[in-house]
Amino acid sequence: EALRSHGFAYDTTRVNFGTSMEHDFQRVRLPSKSLTYRQINCIDGTVLLASVVEALGYRPAVVFVPGHAFLAILFGEGLNNITRILCLESTGLCRSGGAGLSYEQASHAGLAQFSEHREKLLGNSRDVTRFEIVPIEQSRAEGIEGFGE
């Protein structure tokens, strides 16, 4: 709710910085830039929320589905033993008719997306070329760190 009160605008700019096969890659703003300029797209908002969630001691993950990203908070050990998952639609931080989504609405929207894509994210028909859950802790263990300011 505190982040939503910053009045973020959704950045509809479609600037791609490279393509590989059917995938487009988009530059991600650092959380400090998102806060300064109050503009985000789905990945910027997800990274910002993941930073906050990680600082609070939880296990955030970025969920990638075709053309979109949203936040998951994982409970349990590893991807194969998730005991509970909380999802948030990060674009809910943006003004939508002047208000944006409430926490409950953003949670319902995120969980609906996760449920829609669950089989391709975690099930027998898993499709890691287009659907992926990337736990931040796993990325850190693999040597991926955030950029310094």
Buried (B, 14 or more C-beta within 10 A) or exposed (E): EEBBEBEBEBBEEEEEEEEEEEEEEBEBBBBEBBBEEBBBBBBBBBBBBBBBBBEEEBBBBBBBBEEBBBBBBBEEEEBEEBEEBBBBBBBBBBBEEEEBBEEEBBBBBBBEBBEEBEEBBBEEEEBEEEBBBBBBEBBEEEEEEEEEE
